[in-house]
Each structure stands twice: as C-alpha cells, then as structure tokens.
Amino acid sequence: MAVMARDVWTDERLDDLNQRVDTGFTETREDFRAVRSEMKSEFQAVRAEMKSEFQAVRAEMKGEFQSVRAEMKSEFRAVRSEMKSEFRAVRSEMKSEFQAVRTDLGGQIAALQRMTLQLFAGMMVTLLLGFAGMIIALFTQS
C-alpha cells in the first residue's frame, strides 16, 4: 500500500495562507469598490440623461402648447370676426326690412285715412241730401 505524503502545516505555510487570504479579501474589496464606483457613475449618467430628456420633452411640450394656444387664439379671433360681420349683415337686413314694413304700414295707414275721410264725406253728403229731400218733401206737401 502506498502511503500518501501528508503536508504539514507549519507556521510559515500558515502565514503564507493567511497572506493569500488577506490578499484575496483585499482584491475582492477593491473589485467591489470598482463595481460600486462604476455603478454610481452609470446611475449618475442615466440620471443626467433622463434629466436631459425630460427637459427636452418639457421644452417640446411647452412649444407645442404655445403653438396650440396661438392657433386657438387665431381661430377664435377669426370666428369672432366672422360672427361680427354676420351679425352686422343680419342687423342691416332686419333694419331694411323693418324700414320697408314701416313704409308699407305708413302707406296703408294713409290710404285708410283717405278712405275714412271719403266715407265720412260721403255719409255727410248723403245725410245732407236726405235732410234736404225731406225738407223739400215737407214744403211741397203743405
């Protein structure tokens, strides 16, 4: 049977192992620091990029809102102008129609007045002729 050689742990070997373990932990800590630093710088870059993008979106939205406001203002101004001109046209048309109605009514009232006067004059003439006829009849009978 073969006997395997067994390593003996001497103080020197233990110190070497301890040194390697310490070096390994030191390297691990340095790696973690490097990863943390890299992550921190990446997060800062992402934040900066997001901030920049949000500012660009805000600026774009502000411009679009200003454009929409200006367009709405212009359209409302055009509608107001159109409404004013339409109202002026309707007022003018109504004024001329009312004037025509007044003129027609004035003519009809004048015609009614003439007719009334003619009827009154005719009735007076008829009454006078009737009284004259009665008076003549009374004188001729006596």
C-alpha angles and dihedrals in degrees: 000000000000119000116218118224112246120214115234118219107228126181089254093054092045090051089050091050091047090049091051091048091049091047090049092051090047091051090047091051090049090049091050090049090050091048091047091048091048092047091048092051091045092050089049090050091049091048091049091048092048091047090050092048092047090050090050091049091048091050091048092048091048090052092047092048090050089049092049091047091050091047092048091047090051093047093048089049090052092048091049091049092048092048091049092052091046091049090048090051092048091047091049092048092047091047092052091045092050089048090052090049090049091049092048092046091047090053093046092048090050090049090049090050091051091047091048091050091048091050091047091048091047091050091049092049090048091049092048092048090047092051091044090050091050092047091050091046091051093049094046093051097052 
